[in-house]
Amino acid sequence: MIRSLLIANRGEIAVRIIRACKELGIRTIAVYSEADRKALHVKMADQAICIGPPPSKDSYLNISNIVSAALHSRADAIHPGVGFLSEKAEFARKVQEAGLIWVGPDPEAIDMLGDKIRSKENATKYGVPCTPGIEGAITNIDQTVEKVKKIGLPVIIKASAGGGGKGMRIVRKIEELADNIKIAANEAEKSFGDGTVFIEKYLENAAHVELQMMGDKHGNVIYLGERDCSVQKNHQKLVEEAPSPLVTPEIRKKMGEDAVRLFKGIGYSGAGTIEFLFKDGQYYFMEVNSRIQVEHPVTEMITGVDLIKEMIRVANGDELSVKQEDIRVDSYAMEIRINATAPGTVKDYLPPSGFKVRVDSFLYNGYTVPPTYDSMVAKVIIGAPTRAEGINKMLAVLDEFHLEGVPINLELQKKIINTQIFRKGGFGTQVLDSIMKEIG
């Protein structure tokens, strides 16, 4: 039974989890680095424990310190949040070995899905359409070059163990393939400690569509509609919306049924996201993120399901509180990520508000945003009856967003969603190049 929960994270996701716990009557324990001593999640939690100096490797990635903090504070469970250790099977195992409840999928499921090659093999096993490519890891560069000549260019090299664009290279000329394989493998080794890379056909300007999934320990799995995350810069998402302008109800149902079959097949419980590339009416499996996503509020806005509470209930052994037939996708939601372009101290902060307006943030007047961690300082989420109304609503809401002392990307985000290209919809992941040309 979860009566007290430690949040092994920081920033807006830690604040979000604390709020959900308070509604459930669960005592909260925050952990923080020395750089986050005055952070909002530290102020909000019932108890807070310092776990190390500012560098992530010494604090938020320090498994031993986090588990020790949980035991010291008599926590019943640990929620990993997003990023940091959230998809580390080793962390999940250490939590369970310490007699604590892990709020997430079992370590075995994380292992199955964390490696992209193994993840793709599982997707194929359960009948989920996958991007064409060369099967397995690259072990012989000369043989790989010959295989690529047969499947045709362009291709994309990907790191099996990572994400965020690290260890990724697009190759359009066969004579550049061998060198790019070596570069990608070296980058993957440095970033993830694993230089394994593989090759897929590169789908030019495909859309990035992902399904929110939720399963419990009783074998129930549901999908909660899709999100379109095609507006990206260097593989980092800027804008997320639901539903996708490209996905019909028929495609959504088929995609959802494929995803449910995969998640049931591997015995998945908790929140997860299955990501697809979508082009010419066809979807192709890309990867699974075995955790809650930054953009989860988009799904919460459109479905009315509190995904964090659902994660906690599932970890507690409860069945899902909603069934597939309860999920309706008949409105619109959008999330804009507000990123700091430099560190600074908040002098005046006034977030927008209103009907179906939500701001997830850790900012407050007088708080100093450190240079140590991720640049995202807030997420603005809106709900509306239609996409056209949603775009206009988000523009009005962003006009209300007031922040002094910390430079942010607010004006750029307003320009992006006000372009004709964005308003039209139906674009792929290369859309930002076209948008920037329209903006001038």
LINKADA-V990723 format. One record per run of one state. SS is the DSSP state (2 for helix, 1 for strand, 0 for the rest). FROM is the first residue (numbers start at 0). TO is the last residue. If there is no record, write none. Layout:
# LINKADA-V990723
ss=SS from=FROM to=TO
ss=SS from=FROM to=TO
This chain:
# LINKADA-V990723
ss=0 from=0 to=2
ss=1 from=3 to=6
ss=0 from=7 to=9
ss=2 from=10 to=23
ss=0 from=24 to=25
ss=1 from=26 to=32
ss=2 from=33 to=35
ss=0 from=36 to=38
ss=2 from=39 to=43
ss=0 from=44 to=45
ss=1 from=46 to=51
ss=0 from=52 to=54
ss=2 from=55 to=57
ss=0 from=58 to=61
ss=2 from=62 to=71
ss=0 from=72 to=75
ss=1 from=76 to=78
ss=0 from=79 to=87
ss=2 from=88 to=96
ss=0 from=97 to=99
ss=1 from=100 to=102
ss=0 from=103 to=105
ss=2 from=106 to=113
ss=0 from=114 to=114
ss=2 from=115 to=124
ss=0 from=125 to=128
ss=1 from=129 to=129
ss=0 from=130 to=131
ss=1 from=132 to=133
ss=0 from=134 to=139
ss=2 from=140 to=150
ss=0 from=151 to=153
ss=1 from=154 to=158
ss=0 from=159 to=167
ss=1 from=168 to=170
ss=0 from=171 to=172
ss=2 from=173 to=191
ss=0 from=192 to=195
ss=1 from=196 to=200
ss=0 from=201 to=205
ss=1 from=206 to=214
ss=0 from=215 to=219
ss=1 from=220 to=232
ss=0 from=233 to=234
ss=1 from=235 to=241
ss=0 from=242 to=247
ss=2 from=248 to=264
ss=0 from=265 to=268
ss=1 from=269 to=278
ss=0 from=279 to=280
ss=1 from=281 to=288
ss=0 from=289 to=294
ss=2 from=295 to=302
ss=0 from=303 to=305
ss=2 from=306 to=314
ss=0 from=315 to=322
ss=2 from=323 to=325
ss=0 from=326 to=330
ss=1 from=331 to=339
ss=0 from=340 to=342
ss=1 from=343 to=344
ss=0 from=345 to=346
ss=1 from=347 to=349
ss=0 from=350 to=355
ss=1 from=356 to=360
ss=0 from=361 to=366
ss=1 from=367 to=368
ss=0 from=369 to=374
ss=1 from=375 to=383
ss=0 from=384 to=385
ss=2 from=386 to=399
ss=0 from=400 to=400
ss=1 from=401 to=403
ss=0 from=404 to=406
ss=1 from=407 to=407
ss=0 from=408 to=408
ss=2 from=409 to=416
ss=0 from=417 to=418
ss=2 from=419 to=423
ss=0 from=424 to=429
ss=2 from=430 to=438
ss=0 from=439 to=439
